[in-house]
Amino acid sequence: MIVDDDAVVRAGLRELIGLSGLFTINGEASRGDDFLSMIKEKPETEFAILDLSMPGLYGTVVARKALEINPVLRIMIFSAYVDKSELSMLLEMGIFGYILKTEGFDQILKALTNAATGAPYFSPELVGQVLMRNTVHTEKVEFTPRETEILAFMCKGLSVEEIAGELFVSSRTIEKHRTNMLSRANKKSTLELVLYAIKNGIVPYNSIDHKSVS
């Protein structure tokens, strides 16, 4: 679903997503309250592209309520700006991505394809803001060389399947490593695991490909 009060933005996203042939648009809304009603009626909806600044309910409230209605919904914020406190709040809620509109529509496809394989995506500019806001309070987990290698690929935005291809192993093997790392680091998502790896220096921040950060 596409949720934005700007008709031009909705039209651009509709055309881009339609031309990709990868996803089906399940609905559009220009207000958060309309979107919330729609996802109640269409529980099969998997992804939502959500603007923050719209008439009626503000985007952070909409995101929280949407995840209460459908906890497995993968929400990607598509906004013209970012507020550090809002970003932190949204990450804690469990959003699946945050793309700045200054990056253009093409990043939405990257975010959607990442989300489809279970990998969150957010604009490279936001990585530093999240890291500066958070400090390390837990003892660093020692990952194996193989796990560290996999983490580095995750930080570059590669999906489980893509990492498996790079390392010439099965996707199941990569998924097993990911599950083990989440458990040992006490994290709930790939996004949290990646942030943990960068904040603790397991994957150097300057080694990340800033064209795609998950």
Beta strands, then each sheet from edge to edge (+ up, - down):
strand 1: 2-3
strand 2: 28-29
strand 3: 47-50
strand 4: 74-79
strand 5: 97-100
strand 6: 121-122
sheet 1: 2+ 1+ 3+ 4+ 5+ 6+
end
